[in-house]
Amino acid sequence: MQREDLKDLLWFLEVAKEQSFTKAAAALGTSQSTLSYTIKKLEARLGVRLLTRTTRSVATTEAGERLFQSLAPRFQEIDADLAGLVAFRDKPSGTVRLTLSDHALQMTVWPKLSRILSDYPDVRVELYSDNGMRNIVEERFDAGVRLGESVDKDMIAVRIGPDWRLRAVASPGYLSKHGIPNAPQDLVGHVCINMRQATWGGFYAWEFEKDGRELRVRVDGQLSFNSAIAQVDAAVQGYGITYVPEDLVEDHIREGRLQAVLDDWSAPFTGYHLYYTSRRQMSPAMALIVDALRHRG
């Protein structure tokens, strides 16, 4: 591929993103006429129309949208890698704000950050722990942590942990008294310990899957929390069945304080990803955090 071809593709991505030749030309530091001529040359070279133009708007054609969806993540990755090199030139400093769940904080993020932060005293990290789906742009976070399947497509996502699954557990005493559920539907007749979702205000509907069949069950009980760690403690004390990340209950199961149920219905989730916007250059401090959290297993 010729160097000018790469430039043409980058200019196309800017127009497709802004949906405006005026805005794209301003961002690229060129004239609208030059930009329009470049796009027309690219369309002629590819033999397909990429953009639909009217006097008021610009939109991608089906072919243009396919090209945009294919190329945009690749160029974002290149930009992120190049920006990450700044960490080798400048001393990392400043504040990085992350939003994440208590489980992601305790089991994935903090174990990794605690190993490197003492070497970078000028880097400050704010870890905002809750179970909401925060808008990192509007709420001015540098990044957030979510399961890979929950990350918006217009974000850069970096995998920071392995796949994991939820497990339904209860104390042996509770199961001896109330019986063992054999299918997710049986949970309706049990006392369950709920998770309230901060973003929507409602309770999490427990998600199960077996042999390609998916089920969502809304459970009820005396207790609800917005912390998985608190749910585990309540289950150990016999307050009911709860549905929490596997790594929080492995020791309790092994030592007999909790017993797993419905394991054949517990399918794995895509692991945690750090996600952030590509609209600004990554700071040395942010590059340090991304590199420290990146999953290498």
N, C-alpha and C positions, 0 to 999 in steps of 0.2 A: 504494500500500500504506500502511495506517495505521501509526503509530508502534508501537501495541500489537501489531500483527501481527509486527513485527520482534522485539519482546521475546519473544513466544510462540515464535517459531522458534528464537531463541537458547536459550530454556529447554528446548525439545525436543532440541536438539543436545547440551546438557549431560546430559540423562537418557540419551540414546542412547549417548553416549560412556562414561558411568559405569556404565550398565546397572543403575542403582539410584536410586530416588527419594530415599533417605536421603542418599547421597553428593552427588547433584546439588543437593538443597535446601541442604545445608551449604555447597557451593561457591558457590551463588547468593545465600546469605544470606536465605533465605525458609523458610517452613514446608512440610512435606510435603503438607499438605492444600491449601495455596494452589497449590503446584506441580502437584499432581494435577488440581485443578480447571482450571488453565490449559491443561494438555495435553488434557483432555477437551473444552474449548471449541475448541481448535485442530482436533481431530479432527472435531468437529461442523461447524465452518466449512468444512473441506476435504472432508468427506463420505467420509472413509476412515479406517480404524483404523491408527494408526502404531506402537503399542506393544502387546505382549502381556504382561500382568501376571499373575504368580503370587505366592503368599505369600513366595517366596524369591528370585525373580529378575524382571528386566525385560528384554525382548528386542524388537528392532524387527521389525515385520512386513515383508513384501516391499515394500509401499509405503513404510513407514517407512525401510527401509534405502536405498531409492532416493532418498528425500528427503535422508537423511543424507549419502550419498555425493555428492550434487549440491551441497548447501549448505555442508558443512564446509570444503572448500577455499576457497570464496569468502569466507567469514567469516575464515578464517585469513589470506588475502591482505590483507583490510581491517585486521585486527589488526597485521599486519607493517608495513603502510604507516603506520599511526598511530604505532606504536612507533618507526618510523624517524625521525619528526619530532623525537624527543627529541634527536637529534644536532644539531639546530639550536638547542636550548635549553641543553644542557649541553656542556661541553667534553669531547670523547672522551678516555677514559683507561682504563687497565686492560689485562688480558691476554685475548687471543682465541686459542684452541687449535683448529687445523684438522688433520684427517687426510686424506691425499691420496696419489696415486701420484707417482713421480718424474717421469713424463711430464706430468701435470697441473701439478706444481710448476714445472717448467722452462719449459713452453711456454705456460701459461695464467695461473697464479696469480702467480708471482713477477714477470713483466714488468709486470703491472698494479699490484701492491702497491709495487714499487720506485719507482713514479712519485709516490706520495702519502705514504708513511710518514714521510719527512723533515719533512713539514709538521705531523706529529702526534707529537712526541717522547714524549708520555705514554702512547701506545698501544704495547703489546708484543704481538707475534705469535709463537706457537709453531707451526711447520709440521712435522708428524710425517709423514715420507715413507715409505710402504711400499705394497705392492700387495694388502694384506688388506682384507676387508670389515668394517671396524670398527663396533662398536655405540657410537655417539657418546654415548648416554645412560649406559650402564654404564661406559664408559671416560672419561667426563667431558670429552668434546670439545664445544666450542661448535658446531662444524659439520664437515661432511665434504664431499668432492668425489667424485662418481661420474658415470658416463654416465647420461643421463636415464632410460634404460630400466631401470636398476638401482636407482633410488631407491624406497624403500618409500612406499606411498601415504599413510601417516599422517604423512609429513614435508612441511614446506614446501620446495619446490625452486625455485631461482632459476637460470636458464640463465646460464652465464658464458663459454661459448665456442661456436663454430660446429660443425656436423657434421664428422666426419673419418672416415677409414678406415685399416685396417691394410694394409700391403703386404708381400708376401713378396719378400725380396731376398737376393742372394748376390754374391760377388765374381765378376768375369769369369773369373778363374783357376779358381775352384771349378766354375763351370758348364762351362768348357771341358773339365775333367777328368771330371766326373760326368754331364754332360748337363742339358738343361732340362726340368723337369716340365711336362707339357701339361694335367694335371688334378690336383686336390687329392689323389686317391688315389695318384698317383705319388710323393708325398712320403714314403710308407712306405719306399721304396727309397733315400732320400737321407739324408745326414747333416744333421741339423737342430739349431739352437741353441734350446733350450727356455726357457720361463718357468715358474718354480715359483710357485704361488699360496700366499700366506702363510696365508690363512684355512683352506683345506682340506688343505694340505700336498702336494697332487698337482700334476701339470703341467697347464698350460693346454692344452685341446684346441682346435686352430686351427679357427676358424669361417669358413666360406665360403658364398657365396650367388650363384646365377646363374639368371636367368629363373624366379625363384620357388622354385628348388630349393636347399635348405640342406644343407650337409655339415659334419660335425665330424671332424677327423682328428687322431689322437694320433700324434705324431712321436717320433723318437728320435735321439740323437746323443751326442757326447762331452761337450758343455758344456750347462749350464743356469745361469740367473741369476734373480734377483728384481728386476732392473733392465733396462728396455728400452734405456737408454743403453749399458750394458755389452754387450748383445746386438748392437747396431749395430757397436761396435768389433770384436767377435769376427768378425762377418760380413765386415767390411772386410779383416780379416787372413786370410780364406779358410777359416774353420773350419766353414762350412756355410751352409745357408739359414736365415734367421730371419724372423719375422713381427711387425712393429713398426709403430707409428704413422707415418703418411706424412710428417709434418713433420720427423721425426727423420732421414729418409734422402733428402729432396729434393735437398739439395746434393751428397750422395755420388753419387746417380744422375746428376745433371746433369754432374758432373765425371768420371764414368766409374769411380769406385771401387766402385760397386755397380750391379747390374743387376736390374730388377724382373721377376718371373715371376708368372704366374697373375693378372694384373691384372683380367681379365674376371670373376674370381671374388671380387673384393674389393669388397664393398658397404659403403656408409657407415653409421656408427653415429650415434645421437643424441648431440649434443655434451655436454660436461661441464656438470654442474649443482652448485651449492652447495646442500646440504640441511641442515636443522636442525629441531629440535623446536619446536612452537608452545606448549609448556607453560609457558614463562616469558617475561617481558617482555624484549625485546631491549635490550641495553645500548647506549649511544652508540658505544662502540668497535666492537661487532658491526655496528651499523647502518652505520658508516663502511666496514667491510670489505665488507659486502654491496653497497653502492652502488659501491664501487671495482671490484668483480669483475663486476658485472652486464654481460651481453653486450648491446651496442647496435648490432651490425653487421647 
